Amino acid sequence: MSEVPDIVDNTAEHRFEISLAGETAFAEYQLVEGGIILPHTVVPAAFEGKGIGSRLARYAIDYARHRGLKIIPLCPFMASYIQRHAEAHDLVHPTYRERLGLPAG
């Protein structure tokens, strides 16, 4: 895979998407007052190991940061990504911090 297309915010479907070669990787989201819930991420097998899931996670984190939203990462992939990236810890919603093993914020 040479150049990966930009991520698109598909507001109609409530998901961030990357489409390539007829397939789409995506991270679903739900906006709530003051927050963004990340319930599900799908990366087709053809995309695995190419950093596509990480790109979607970084995009979701940046989206939340720029809009002043707290993240509720219900998706195991998103939760794991955020646990491994300290720069995103401040964005985790207070009610979800303990589940990720983060100190109260």
N, C-alpha and C positions, 0 to 999 in steps of 0.2 A: 504494500500500500504506500503510495508516494505521498501525495498531499491530502490531508483529511479536511473535508469541508468545515466551514464554520458551524457553530451550534446555533440552532434556531429555537426561539421561544414560541412554541405552538400554543398560543393562549386558548384556542378553541378546545384543544385536547388536554390542556394543563400539563404540559410536559416540555422539557428541553430535549431537542433531538439533533442527532447527527445521522444523515443519510448518505450511504455510499454503496454503489454497485447494487442498487435495488433493495437494500436492506436498511433498517433504521434502528439505531441504538437510542434509548431514551431514558430519562429520569422523570418520573411523574412528580407533580407537586400539587399542593393544596394551600392556597393562601388563607390564613386566619388572622384575626386581629393581632397585629404586632408580630406575626410569625409566619413561617413557611414549613409545612409538613412535607417530608420527603418519604413517601410510602413504598416506592417500588422503582427499581432500575432494571432495565433489560439491555444486555449487550449480546447480539447474535454471535454464535460460535465463530463466524468468519472474522469478527472484530477482536476476539479475546486475545489478550497478551499484547495489544497494540496501544495501550494507554487510553482507550476510548472512555472507559468507565471513570478513570481519573480525571479526564477532561470534563466530563459531565459533572463530577463532584466539585471540581474547582469552579466551574461556571455557576453552579447552584450556590456555592459559598460566596462568590463575588456578587451574585444577584442579591442575596440576603444582606450582605454588608452594605451595598450601595443604597438599599432601600430601608435600612435600619430595622431589619427583621431578625428575630431569633429563630434558630433552626431546631426542628423536631425530627431527627433522623430515624424514622421507623424502619426504613430499609436497612437490612444488615450490612450491605456493601457501603452505603453512605455512612452509617454509624462507625464502621471499621475505619473508613478513610478519615473521618473527622478525628477519631481517637489517635490516629498516627500523625496528624498534622496539627501541632500546637497552635499554629497561627489561626486556626478556626475555633479553638476552644471557647473563646469569648462570645461566640455567636450561638452556642448551644443554649436552648431554652432552659431556665432554671429548674423546671419540673423534670427535665430529662437528663440533667448533668450526672446524677448519681448512677443511673443506668449505664452510662459510659465510663464510670469510674473517675469522673472529673470532680475536683473540689467545688463546693457550692460557690456560685458566682455572685 
